[in-house]
Structures are given as C-alpha cells and as structure tokens.
Amino acid sequence: EEAENEAEDSQPLRIGDYVTIRGLGLEGVLCAEGILEDNCTLTSSPARYDDCVFQICLKNQYSASRELDNFIQNAIEKGTYDELMAASRLLAAAVSSPFEADGDEEEEDVSEEAKEAKFLKALQKGKLNEQRLNGTYMDQQLGSLMEYGQVIQLRHRKSQKYLTVDDTGVANVERDNLKVYLSDDGSALSWFTLTPYYKIDRE
C-alpha cells in the first residue's frame, strides 16, 4: 500500500491538474478567498481547503487585452475617457436600433469620439476572440504532460481567477519578494516557468 501511495505521489503533472502550492522554508499552503478578497496568503490552517486549490493551465495570450488596456489608459490620461464611454454607449444603441443609418454614409461627418468608440468596439471584440482562442487551445491540450521550462498559469479553482504577480508591491511576510494576488483575466504577470528544485533534474 505504501508503494502504491509513493507511485501516486510521483505521477508527472499534466495540464489541467489541480494542485496546492506549499511554501519553501515556511510552513503552509498558498490560499486566497477569491470572491470578495483577491489577496493571497501563506497559511498552515486554511479556513476552506477549496481556497488553496489551483488548476495548471496553459500560457494564455494577452496581446489583444494589452492593446485594449493601453487604449483605455491613454483615454484616461488625456481626460477623454467619459466622452469615449458616452460615444460607445451611443454606438451600441445605434447598432441595436432597427432604424440604424447606413454605415457607409458620409464618413467624413463622423465625429472623432464616434471613431474612437468604433475602435474601442473593435478592440473589445479582439479581446473576446483572444479569450475564446485561449480557451479552445486549453481544451485541446488538457492532459498533456508538463516539461521543465514550460510557461504555465495557475487558475484558482474556487474563483476562476489567475494567480498574478504584483510588480509594484512587496509581500507582507517576505519583504524581499513581490506580492501575488488573484486577477480576473490574468496578464503576462500571470506567467510562471516550471523549473526543477534539485540540480540533478536540471541536467
């Protein structure tokens, strides 16, 4: 029976597996409530075991998401965010109206805000398509073996949010390390590279 348990513990990790993350040098497992609070903590006595379970996922692509975020941030910095959102709502209402005018009429009469709103809509559609492609590729690769050097993401099972590094904040306990938290969609800061702990495994 002990041999069987050891064999189960030594099974290789696969995409889609559920894991818990234990500390090195510090006793405890990584936990996050995930619904109301996105902070992650290392604790030896989690309130709920479900708070400590993460799924191994493939590396998502975020180029479209990053382009959308940059566009919105640029509008905020220019002070045109409110106008952009207002134009976006008007565009959505026009598209849903059965009396919508022909979109090819007099393009030169379209306001700058309307053009920006159309570009925003295109970026939002691009982000949605990117998320769908990420999901499709994840489904196709479920069960595939992981390898050292592979870039993965860790998705919190309870909240479906991604473990992400906060590159502007430090950890509460180990102040030499960056803080981690849960992010709704994730980003490039949600990418983690699988590396061996023992030197012999690197050779």
Secondary structure, DSSP 8 states (H G I E B T S, - for coil): -HHHHHHHHT---BTT-EE--B-SSS-SEEE---SS--B-EEESS-S-GGGG-EEEEE----HHHHHHHHHHHHHHHHT-HHHHHHHHHHHHHHHH-TT---TTS-GGGS-HHHHHHHHHHHHHHHHHHHHHHHHHHHHHHTT-B--TT-EEEEEETTT--EEEEEEEEE-SS-TTSEEEEEESS--GGG-EE---SSGGGG-
